[in-house]
Every structure is written in structure tokens, then in C-alpha cells.
Amino acid sequence: MPFVHVRITRDGTSQAQKRQLVREITDTLERVLGKQPDLTHIVIDEIDTDNWGHGGELVTERRARETAPR
């Protein structure tokens, strides 16, 4: 029983995109490893950008800095 845990930032990912992600991960596990789709579990955690750090700073702050006019 494969269990895949996907963590992404919560910033506008649509239900259609998540559906596609689940479908394609499931298809890959079936194609590459021969796993049965009905036994494959995918969990998507959406994390607020205030709760995700990268490069020593919060993603919220990093994105604001990167998109600020210069």
C-alpha cells in the first residue's frame, strides 16, 4: 500500500491541479512499481507561507522581497 505525502505552500493551487497531481502520482506508481491504484494513498498538505521557511526566511517575506519594485 503506497502512501505518498505531498507538502506544498497554500497559495492558489486549484482543486483541478490537486486532482491532476493525485492522478499522475498514482499513475506513476502503477506504471513504474506495479502498484494497484485502489491501494495507493496520496495526501496533500497545504502549508501557509508564514509557516514555511526557505533560505533562512519565511516564504511570505521572501516572496514579498522578490516581487517588490526596485
Backbone atoms as SQL, in Angstrom:
CREATE TABLE atoms (id INTEGER PRIMARY KEY, chain TEXT, resi INTEGER, resn TEXT, atom TEXT, x REAL, y REAL, z REAL);
INSERT INTO atoms VALUES
  (1, 'A', 1, 'MET', 'N', 0.840, -1.171, 0.000),
  (2, 'A', 1, 'MET', 'CA', 0.000, 0.000, 0.000),
  (3, 'A', 1, 'MET', 'C', 0.888, 1.238, 0.000),
  (4, 'A', 2, 'PRO', 'N', 1.113, 1.861, -1.142),
  (5, 'A', 2, 'PRO', 'CA', 1.905, 3.082, -1.172),
  (6, 'A', 2, 'PRO', 'C', 1.170, 4.230, -0.486),
  (7, 'A', 3, 'PHE', 'N', 1.931, 5.028, 0.227),
  (8, 'A', 3, 'PHE', 'CA', 1.420, 6.240, 0.862),
  (9, 'A', 3, 'PHE', 'C', 2.367, 7.358, 0.478),
  (10, 'A', 4, 'VAL', 'N', 1.847, 8.364, -0.201),
  (11, 'A', 4, 'VAL', 'CA', 2.664, 9.497, -0.649),
  (12, 'A', 4, 'VAL', 'C', 2.144, 10.749, 0.033),
  (13, 'A', 5, 'HIS', 'N', 3.049, 11.479, 0.662),
  (14, 'A', 5, 'HIS', 'CA', 2.709, 12.703, 1.375),
  (15, 'A', 5, 'HIS', 'C', 3.353, 13.871, 0.623),
  (16, 'A', 6, 'VAL', 'N', 2.519, 14.745, 0.086),
  (17, 'A', 6, 'VAL', 'CA', 2.985, 15.896, -0.688),
  (18, 'A', 6, 'VAL', 'C', 2.735, 17.150, 0.140),
  (19, 'A', 7, 'ARG', 'N', 3.747, 17.961, 0.318),
  (20, 'A', 7, 'ARG', 'CA', 3.595, 19.234, 1.033),
  (21, 'A', 7, 'ARG', 'C', 3.873, 20.364, 0.059),
  (22, 'A', 8, 'ILE', 'N', 2.909, 21.271, -0.026),
  (23, 'A', 8, 'ILE', 'CA', 3.045, 22.433, -0.896),
  (24, 'A', 8, 'ILE', 'C', 2.598, 23.666, -0.118),
  (25, 'A', 9, 'THR', 'N', 3.013, 24.834, -0.585),
  (26, 'A', 9, 'THR', 'CA', 2.529, 26.051, 0.045),
  (27, 'A', 9, 'THR', 'C', 1.096, 26.321, -0.390),
  (28, 'A', 10, 'ARG', 'N', 0.341, 26.924, 0.522),
  (29, 'A', 10, 'ARG', 'CA', -1.053, 27.253, 0.253),
  (30, 'A', 10, 'ARG', 'C', -1.060, 28.622, -0.439),
  (31, 'A', 11, 'ASP', 'N', -1.111, 28.583, -1.746),
  (32, 'A', 11, 'ASP', 'CA', -1.073, 29.857, -2.469),
  (33, 'A', 11, 'ASP', 'C', -1.746, 29.746, -3.829),
  (34, 'A', 12, 'GLY', 'N', -2.957, 29.217, -3.816),
  (35, 'A', 12, 'GLY', 'CA', -3.738, 29.251, -5.042),
  (36, 'A', 12, 'GLY', 'C', -3.766, 27.982, -5.864),
  (37, 'A', 13, 'THR', 'N', -3.335, 26.872, -5.322),
  (38, 'A', 13, 'THR', 'CA', -3.424, 25.622, -6.068),
  (39, 'A', 13, 'THR', 'C', -4.895, 25.231, -6.169),
  (40, 'A', 14, 'SER', 'N', -5.355, 25.013, -7.374),
  (41, 'A', 14, 'SER', 'CA', -6.772, 24.719, -7.587),
  (42, 'A', 14, 'SER', 'C', -7.082, 23.249, -7.298),
  (43, 'A', 15, 'GLN', 'N', -8.372, 22.966, -7.127),
  (44, 'A', 15, 'GLN', 'CA', -8.805, 21.586, -6.935),
  (45, 'A', 15, 'GLN', 'C', -8.460, 20.751, -8.172),
  (46, 'A', 16, 'ALA', 'N', -8.590, 21.347, -9.349),
  (47, 'A', 16, 'ALA', 'CA', -8.252, 20.635, -10.585),
  (48, 'A', 16, 'ALA', 'C', -6.766, 20.272, -10.619),
  (49, 'A', 17, 'GLN', 'N', -5.912, 21.167, -10.168),
  (50, 'A', 17, 'GLN', 'CA', -4.475, 20.884, -10.140),
  (51, 'A', 17, 'GLN', 'C', -4.168, 19.771, -9.143),
  (52, 'A', 18, 'LYS', 'N', -4.819, 19.793, -7.977),
  (53, 'A', 18, 'LYS', 'CA', -4.597, 18.742, -6.986),
  (54, 'A', 18, 'LYS', 'C', -5.112, 17.399, -7.502),
  (55, 'A', 19, 'ARG', 'N', -6.249, 17.422, -8.172),
  (56, 'A', 19, 'ARG', 'CA', -6.791, 16.192, -8.764),
  (57, 'A', 19, 'ARG', 'C', -5.798, 15.605, -9.758),
  (58, 'A', 20, 'GLN', 'N', -5.227, 16.465, -10.608),
  (59, 'A', 20, 'GLN', 'CA', -4.250, 16.018, -11.598),
  (60, 'A', 20, 'GLN', 'C', -3.000, 15.466, -10.908),
  (61, 'A', 21, 'LEU', 'N', -2.550, 16.125, -9.862),
  (62, 'A', 21, 'LEU', 'CA', -1.377, 15.663, -9.127),
  (63, 'A', 21, 'LEU', 'C', -1.609, 14.270, -8.547),
  (64, 'A', 22, 'VAL', 'N', -2.759, 14.063, -7.918),
  (65, 'A', 22, 'VAL', 'CA', -3.096, 12.755, -7.351),
  (66, 'A', 22, 'VAL', 'C', -3.156, 11.693, -8.450),
  (67, 'A', 23, 'ARG', 'N', -3.795, 12.027, -9.556),
  (68, 'A', 23, 'ARG', 'CA', -3.922, 11.076, -10.669),
  (69, 'A', 23, 'ARG', 'C', -2.540, 10.704, -11.222),
  (70, 'A', 24, 'GLU', 'N', -1.686, 11.698, -11.446),
  (71, 'A', 24, 'GLU', 'CA', -0.387, 11.422, -12.058),
  (72, 'A', 24, 'GLU', 'C', 0.567, 10.689, -11.123),
  (73, 'A', 25, 'ILE', 'N', 0.519, 10.994, -9.823),
  (74, 'A', 25, 'ILE', 'CA', 1.340, 10.242, -8.871),
  (75, 'A', 25, 'ILE', 'C', 0.874, 8.791, -8.831),
  (76, 'A', 26, 'THR', 'N', -0.440, 8.599, -8.784),
  (77, 'A', 26, 'THR', 'CA', -0.999, 7.243, -8.770),
  (78, 'A', 26, 'THR', 'C', -0.611, 6.489, -10.035),
  (79, 'A', 27, 'ASP', 'N', -0.738, 7.136, -11.195),
  (80, 'A', 27, 'ASP', 'CA', -0.363, 6.506, -12.465),
  (81, 'A', 27, 'ASP', 'C', 1.114, 6.123, -12.495),
  (82, 'A', 28, 'THR', 'N', 1.969, 6.994, -11.962),
  (83, 'A', 28, 'THR', 'CA', 3.405, 6.715, -11.945),
  (84, 'A', 28, 'THR', 'C', 3.716, 5.507, -11.067),
  (85, 'A', 29, 'LEU', 'N', 3.099, 5.443, -9.895),
  (86, 'A', 29, 'LEU', 'CA', 3.333, 4.290, -9.019),
  (87, 'A', 29, 'LEU', 'C', 2.851, 2.994, -9.658),
  (88, 'A', 30, 'GLU', 'N', 1.753, 3.071, -10.382),
  (89, 'A', 30, 'GLU', 'CA', 1.259, 1.875, -11.078),
  (90, 'A', 30, 'GLU', 'C', 2.203, 1.485, -12.205),
  (91, 'A', 31, 'ARG', 'N', 2.610, 2.462, -13.006),
  (92, 'A', 31, 'ARG', 'CA', 3.451, 2.186, -14.183),
  (93, 'A', 31, 'ARG', 'C', 4.860, 1.730, -13.798),
  (94, 'A', 32, 'VAL', 'N', 5.477, 2.411, -12.846),
  (95, 'A', 32, 'VAL', 'CA', 6.874, 2.137, -12.514),
  (96, 'A', 32, 'VAL', 'C', 7.021, 0.979, -11.527),
  (97, 'A', 33, 'LEU', 'N', 6.141, 0.924, -10.529),
  (98, 'A', 33, 'LEU', 'CA', 6.306, -0.075, -9.473),
  (99, 'A', 33, 'LEU', 'C', 5.244, -1.171, -9.488),
  (100, 'A', 34, 'GLY', 'N', 4.265, -1.056, -10.390),
  (101, 'A', 34, 'GLY', 'CA', 3.217, -2.061, -10.463),
  (102, 'A', 34, 'GLY', 'C', 2.237, -2.014, -9.302),
  (103, 'A', 35, 'LYS', 'N', 2.115, -0.852, -8.655),
  (104, 'A', 35, 'LYS', 'CA', 1.220, -0.720, -7.501),
  (105, 'A', 35, 'LYS', 'C', -0.222, -0.552, -7.956),
  (106, 'A', 36, 'GLN', 'N', -1.151, -1.135, -7.199),
  (107, 'A', 36, 'GLN', 'CA', -2.561, -1.059, -7.534),
  (108, 'A', 36, 'GLN', 'C', -3.117, 0.323, -7.152),
  (109, 'A', 37, 'PRO', 'N', -3.757, 1.012, -8.088),
  (110, 'A', 37, 'PRO', 'CA', -4.294, 2.344, -7.791),
  (111, 'A', 37, 'PRO', 'C', -5.265, 2.365, -6.612),
  (112, 'A', 38, 'ASP', 'N', -6.067, 1.325, -6.467),
  (113, 'A', 38, 'ASP', 'CA', -7.048, 1.320, -5.373),
  (114, 'A', 38, 'ASP', 'C', -6.404, 1.122, -3.999),
  (115, 'A', 39, 'LEU', 'N', -5.112, 0.802, -3.960),
  (116, 'A', 39, 'LEU', 'CA', -4.391, 0.674, -2.701),
  (117, 'A', 39, 'LEU', 'C', -3.400, 1.819, -2.475),
  (118, 'A', 40, 'THR', 'N', -3.390, 2.767, -3.394),
  (119, 'A', 40, 'THR', 'CA', -2.458, 3.893, -3.327),
  (120, 'A', 40, 'THR', 'C', -3.135, 5.088, -2.656),
  (121, 'A', 41, 'HIS', 'N', -2.449, 5.653, -1.669),
  (122, 'A', 41, 'HIS', 'CA', -2.978, 6.788, -0.918),
  (123, 'A', 41, 'HIS', 'C', -2.076, 8.001, -1.120),
  (124, 'A', 42, 'ILE', 'N', -2.686, 9.138, -1.456),
  (125, 'A', 42, 'ILE', 'CA', -1.957, 10.390, -1.643),
  (126, 'A', 42, 'ILE', 'C', -2.560, 11.413, -0.681),
  (127, 'A', 43, 'VAL', 'N', -1.714, 12.075, 0.096),
  (128, 'A', 43, 'VAL', 'CA', -2.157, 13.132, 0.996),
  (129, 'A', 43, 'VAL', 'C', -1.447, 14.416, 0.588),
  (130, 'A', 44, 'ILE', 'N', -2.224, 15.479, 0.424),
  (131, 'A', 44, 'ILE', 'CA', -1.652, 16.782, 0.096),
  (132, 'A', 44, 'ILE', 'C', -1.855, 17.695, 1.300),
  (133, 'A', 45, 'ASP', 'N', -0.758, 18.166, 1.862),
  (134, 'A', 45, 'ASP', 'CA', -0.801, 19.165, 2.926),
  (135, 'A', 45, 'ASP', 'C', -0.478, 20.514, 2.315),
  (136, 'A', 46, 'GLU', 'N', -1.341, 21.472, 2.559),
  (137, 'A', 46, 'GLU', 'CA', -1.087, 22.838, 2.114),
  (138, 'A', 46, 'GLU', 'C', -0.666, 23.659, 3.337),
  (139, 'A', 47, 'ILE', 'N', 0.530, 24.190, 3.280),
  (140, 'A', 47, 'ILE', 'CA', 1.126, 24.908, 4.397),
  (141, 'A', 47, 'ILE', 'C', 1.096, 26.409, 4.108),
  (142, 'A', 48, 'ASP', 'N', 0.619, 27.190, 5.070),
  (143, 'A', 48, 'ASP', 'CA', 0.652, 28.643, 4.904),
  (144, 'A', 48, 'ASP', 'C', 2.100, 29.102, 4.717),
  (145, 'A', 49, 'THR', 'N', 2.301, 30.076, 3.853),
  (146, 'A', 49, 'THR', 'CA', 3.662, 30.542, 3.580),
  (147, 'A', 49, 'THR', 'C', 4.306, 31.180, 4.815),
  (148, 'A', 50, 'ASP', 'N', 3.484, 31.589, 5.803),
  (149, 'A', 50, 'ASP', 'CA', 4.043, 32.077, 7.075),
  (150, 'A', 50, 'ASP', 'C', 4.628, 30.943, 7.900),
  (151, 'A', 51, 'ASN', 'N', 4.301, 29.707, 7.544),
  (152, 'A', 51, 'ASN', 'CA', 4.769, 28.542, 8.293),
  (153, 'A', 51, 'ASN', 'C', 5.779, 27.709, 7.509),
  (154, 'A', 52, 'TRP', 'N', 6.358, 28.288, 6.467),
  (155, 'A', 52, 'TRP', 'CA', 7.324, 27.568, 5.623),
  (156, 'A', 52, 'TRP', 'C', 8.550, 28.470, 5.462),
  (157, 'A', 53, 'GLY', 'N', 9.685, 27.958, 5.877),
  (158, 'A', 53, 'GLY', 'CA', 10.913, 28.727, 5.758),
  (159, 'A', 53, 'GLY', 'C', 11.808, 28.173, 4.671),
  (160, 'A', 54, 'HIS', 'N', 12.551, 29.071, 4.049),
  (161, 'A', 54, 'HIS', 'CA', 13.480, 28.669, 2.989),
  (162, 'A', 54, 'HIS', 'C', 14.600, 29.701, 2.941),
  (163, 'A', 55, 'GLY', 'N', 15.824, 29.234, 2.931),
  (164, 'A', 55, 'GLY', 'CA', 16.960, 30.148, 2.844),
  (165, 'A', 55, 'GLY', 'C', 17.059, 31.097, 4.026),
  (166, 'A', 56, 'GLY', 'N', 16.574, 30.664, 5.189),
  (167, 'A', 56, 'GLY', 'CA', 16.697, 31.477, 6.388),
  (168, 'A', 56, 'GLY', 'C', 15.599, 32.505, 6.581),
  (169, 'A', 57, 'GLU', 'N', 14.565, 32.449, 5.754),
  (170, 'A', 57, 'GLU', 'CA', 13.465, 33.403, 5.925),
  (171, 'A', 57, 'GLU', 'C', 12.141, 32.734, 5.577),
  (172, 'A', 58, 'LEU', 'N', 11.055, 33.336, 6.039),
  (173, 'A', 58, 'LEU', 'CA', 9.739, 32.814, 5.724),
  (174, 'A', 58, 'LEU', 'C', 9.430, 33.015, 4.248),
  (175, 'A', 59, 'VAL', 'N', 8.727, 32.072, 3.669),
  (176, 'A', 59, 'VAL', 'CA', 8.375, 32.165, 2.248),
  (177, 'A', 59, 'VAL', 'C', 7.567, 33.433, 1.977),
  (178, 'A', 60, 'THR', 'N', 6.655, 33.800, 2.892),
  (179, 'A', 60, 'THR', 'CA', 5.868, 35.022, 2.719),
  (180, 'A', 60, 'THR', 'C', 6.781, 36.224, 2.538),
  (181, 'A', 61, 'GLU', 'N', 7.787, 36.365, 3.400),
  (182, 'A', 61, 'GLU', 'CA', 8.709, 37.501, 3.334),
  (183, 'A', 61, 'GLU', 'C', 9.605, 37.423, 2.110),
  (184, 'A', 62, 'ARG', 'N', 10.057, 36.240, 1.791),
  (185, 'A', 62, 'ARG', 'CA', 10.933, 36.062, 0.627),
  (186, 'A', 62, 'ARG', 'C', 10.206, 36.466, -0.656),
  (187, 'A', 63, 'ARG', 'N', 8.947, 36.003, -0.794),
  (188, 'A', 63, 'ARG', 'CA', 8.183, 36.340, -1.998),
  (189, 'A', 63, 'ARG', 'C', 7.905, 37.832, -2.073),
  (190, 'A', 64, 'ALA', 'N', 7.605, 38.440, -0.940),
  (191, 'A', 64, 'ALA', 'CA', 7.362, 39.886, -0.927),
  (192, 'A', 64, 'ALA', 'C', 8.617, 40.644, -1.350),
  (193, 'A', 65, 'ARG', 'N', 9.763, 40.207, -0.866),
  (194, 'A', 65, 'ARG', 'CA', 11.032, 40.847, -1.225),
  (195, 'A', 65, 'ARG', 'C', 11.329, 40.665, -2.702),
  (196, 'A', 66, 'GLU', 'N', 11.076, 39.458, -3.218),
  (197, 'A', 66, 'GLU', 'CA', 11.394, 39.169, -4.612),
  (198, 'A', 66, 'GLU', 'C', 10.462, 39.881, -5.583),
  (199, 'A', 67, 'THR', 'N', 9.247, 40.189, -5.160),
  (200, 'A', 67, 'THR', 'CA', 8.300, 40.854, -6.057),
  (201, 'A', 67, 'THR', 'C', 8.218, 42.360, -5.837),
  (202, 'A', 68, 'ALA', 'N', 8.954, 42.875, -4.850),
  (203, 'A', 68, 'ALA', 'CA', 8.928, 44.320, -4.583),
  (204, 'A', 68, 'ALA', 'C', 9.584, 45.073, -5.736),
  (205, 'A', 69, 'PRO', 'N', 9.000, 46.220, -6.108),
  (206, 'A', 69, 'PRO', 'CA', 9.628, 47.026, -7.170),
  (207, 'A', 69, 'PRO', 'C', 11.001, 47.524, -6.727),
  (208, 'A', 70, 'ARG', 'N', 11.869, 47.594, -7.681),
  (209, 'A', 70, 'ARG', 'CA', 13.243, 48.042, -7.361),
  (210, 'A', 70, 'ARG', 'C', 13.474, 49.436, -7.827);
